Every structure is written in C-alpha cells, then in structure tokens.
C-alpha cells in the first residue's frame, strides 16, 4: 500500500505538515515533510497482514496505522504527541473521529523520560557536529601507506612510495611497494 492508495481510498484520519515548515524554520530549498494517521481497509484490519506505517523512499512522508499510532502514544512518543497538538495552519486533513483523541488521555510521567531522551539524543548529535566543526577532516584523503608502521630504516622508502602514489610517478628504484598497490 502506498500513500496515494491511502488518499484515494479515503483511509486518512489525520495529515499534517511537519518539520521545518511547521516550525517556521524552512528555507526555499527545504523539503516538504508530512505525517499522518490512517485506518486499514476492513479486509486487512481483520486479516493476518500487519501494516504499521506507510512512508515514501526518503521517509519525508510517514503515515502511521491507527493501532501503531496508539501504541506510540501510550509510550509517550514525542513525535506522536506533537501530532495531537499541531497548529491549525499545519493540519491538512482532520477526520471528525480524530477530534476524540486528546493529549490528556496519554500524558503521563513517562513523558519525562521520553522527552529527556529525545533532548539528550539531539544534544549528542549537536556535539558530534561541533567536533566536526572544531576539528575538521583533512581535505586530502590519506593513502594506505599513511597507516603503515615501518621501522626507521624503511621510513624513507615508504615516504618515496607514498609520494609516488600521490603524484603517479614511479620511483627510480625497483621493488617498490607501489608495484604491489597498483
């Protein structure tokens, strides 16, 4: 089942714009993210097949099956609770039945853990990004020889081979490691 199938069969209960466009931090080049909730057709609902979510290739548009949505709400998943509190200008479709689902039915002390865990993961991502900014990766890619540990007597020869690999010129002496690596 695809997202277009959900829409053509009128299975959507809720659909909203999410991500940078919902937060007002979008740029002209920003992509369009959508999340929503759908019900399975009767044959699939009572059948043996399970379809917890439908998404596109890049996961920019993700739609959760109603049972999966409630399961994630019961676990106080921040992304699902966010869907219940979406501002009206971000809501693309809201079925009247979806109005019956209120955040107060799901909020518990578990929120402290789930939201704190989410915040910590975002801080860790930012720290990782900061490491890359403070300690940028070398522009020149290292060769195999940069990782070789050779005795001091062979160090000059290894440097000559490494230079030959970088420049494409073969050194004058025979038996060079470059011959093996070519």
C-alpha positions in Angstrom: 0.0 0.0 0.0 1.3 3.5 -0.9 0.5 7.0 0.3 -1.5 7.6 -2.8 -3.6 4.5 -2.1 -4.3 5.8 1.4 -5.6 9.1 -0.1 -7.5 7.6 -3.0 -9.3 5.1 -0.7 -10.1 7.9 1.9 -8.3 6.0 4.7 -6.6 9.0 6.3 -7.8 10.2 9.7 -5.2 12.9 10.0 -2.5 14.6 7.9 -0.2 17.5 8.8 2.8 19.4 7.6 5.7 18.7 9.9 9.4 19.5 10.1 11.0 22.9 9.3 7.9 24.1 7.5 5.7 23.6 10.6 8.3 25.2 12.9 8.8 28.2 10.6 12.5 27.5 10.1 12.2 26.4 6.5 14.2 27.8 3.6 13.2 27.9 0.0 15.2 24.7 -0.6 13.6 22.9 2.4 11.7 19.7 1.6 8.0 19.1 2.5 7.5 16.7 5.4 4.1 15.2 6.2 2.9 12.8 8.9 -0.4 11.3 9.4 -2.6 8.6 10.7 -4.7 6.1 8.7 -7.1 3.2 9.2 -6.6 -0.1 7.4 -9.3 -1.3 5.0 -11.6 -3.8 6.6 -10.1 -6.8 4.8 -6.6 -6.0 6.1 -7.8 -5.0 9.5 -9.4 -8.4 10.1 -6.8 -10.3 8.1 -3.3 -11.6 9.0 -1.4 -8.8 7.4 0.1 -6.0 9.5 1.0 -2.6 8.1 2.3 -0.4 10.9 3.2 2.5 8.7 3.5 3.7 5.1 6.2 6.0 4.0 8.0 7.3 0.9 11.5 6.4 -0.1 13.1 9.2 1.9 10.8 9.0 4.9 9.8 12.6 4.4 6.1 11.5 4.4 5.2 8.9 7.1 1.7 7.7 7.9 1.0 5.5 10.9 -1.7 2.9 11.1 -4.2 3.7 13.9 -3.1 0.8 16.2 0.6 1.7 15.8 -0.3 5.4 16.5 -2.0 4.4 19.8 0.9 2.2 20.7 3.4 5.0 20.3 1.1 7.4 22.1 0.9 5.0 25.0 4.7 5.1 25.1 4.6 9.0 25.1 6.5 9.2 21.8 7.2 12.9 21.3 6.5 12.8 17.6 3.1 11.3 18.1 2.2 13.7 20.9 3.2 16.5 18.6 0.7 15.4 16.0 -2.1 15.8 18.6 -1.1 19.4 19.2 -0.4 20.6 15.7 -1.4 24.2 15.0 -4.4 24.5 12.7 -2.4 26.1 9.8 -0.3 22.9 9.6 -3.2 20.5 9.5 -4.1 19.4 6.0 -6.8 16.9 6.9 -8.5 16.0 10.2 -11.4 13.5 10.3 -14.0 14.2 13.0 -13.1 11.0 14.8 -9.6 12.2 15.3 -11.0 15.1 17.4 -11.8 12.5 20.1 -8.1 11.7 20.6 -6.9 14.2 23.3 -3.3 14.5 24.5 -4.5 14.4 28.1 -5.5 10.7 27.6 -1.9 9.8 27.0 0.3 12.2 29.0 2.0 10.5 32.0 5.2 10.6 34.0 6.7 8.6 31.2 6.9 11.9 29.2 9.8 13.0 31.4 11.9 10.0 30.2 10.9 10.1 26.5 11.3 13.9 26.1 14.5 13.9 28.1 15.8 11.0 26.0 14.9 12.9 22.8 16.6 16.0 24.1 19.8 14.1 25.1 20.0 12.5 21.6 19.7 15.9 20.0 22.5 17.3 22.2 24.7 14.3 21.3 24.1 15.0 17.6 25.0 18.6 18.1 28.2 17.7 20.0 29.1 15.4 17.1 28.6 18.2 14.7 30.6 20.5 16.9 33.5 18.1 16.8 33.5 18.1 13.0 33.4 22.0 13.0 36.2 22.4 15.6 38.3 19.5 14.2 37.7 19.5 10.5 38.5 16.4 8.5 41.7 16.7 6.4 40.9 17.8 2.8 43.5 15.3 1.4 42.5 11.7 1.6 45.1 9.5 3.3 46.6 6.6 1.4 47.2 3.1 2.7 50.8 3.9 3.4 49.8 6.7 5.9 48.5 3.9 8.2 51.6 1.7 7.8 54.1 1.4 10.7 57.6 0.9 9.2 60.9 0.7 11.0 63.0 3.9 10.8 65.3 2.3 8.1 62.3 1.8 5.8 60.6 5.1 6.5 62.4 6.9 3.7 61.4 4.3 1.2 57.8 4.3 2.4 57.7 8.1 2.0 59.0 7.8 -1.5 56.4 5.1 -2.3 53.6 7.3 -0.8 54.8 10.3 -2.8 54.8 8.1 -6.0 51.2 7.0 -5.3 50.1 10.6 -4.8 51.9 12.0 -7.9 51.6 9.0 -10.1 55.3 8.9 -10.8 57.1 5.6 -10.2 60.4 5.9 -8.1 63.7 5.0 -9.8 64.4 2.0 -7.5 62.9 -1.4 -8.1 60.9 -3.5 -5.7 58.8 -0.6 -4.6 55.6 -1.1 -2.6 53.9 0.9 -5.3 54.2 -2.1 -7.6 52.1 -4.1 -5.1 49.5 -1.4 -4.6 48.9 -0.7 -8.3 
